[in-house]
Amino acid sequence: MYVTYASKSMVIERLVPNPSERLEFENIYGADIESKLQAADAFIDAMLQGYVDVPLNDPPRILMEAAADCAAALFLFDRKDVESARELMARCEKLVEVFRSRFRYFGLAGATE
């Protein structure tokens, strides 16, 4: 079974601010969120290639947050909420860049953890 970097609940928290509405949202959109999580992982893995071996078995919290942001962005983009999607995708890319920068700083590009 494929385990995604972020959880479905992390994505839903970004999309549904009201906790009392999250269960119903998950019942309706849960399968779509799962597919967005897999796409988010692929996006992040592509950004990390050359820095670490991907996919990661135990991603750090910063990449879990990035994956949740990316999955939420993909979900919103499909529903034509482009501005919100762009904001989340920009945050995802920043988080991944912060993670990657530690390898460049120490001259470890291409090294594995």
Secondary structure, DSSP 8 states (H G I E B T S, - for coil): ----SS-HHHHHHHH---GGGHHHHHHHHHHHHHHHHHHHHHHHHHHHTTTS-SS-SS--HHHHHHHHHHHHHHHHHHTT-HHHHHHHHHHHHHHHHHHHHHHHHTT-TT---
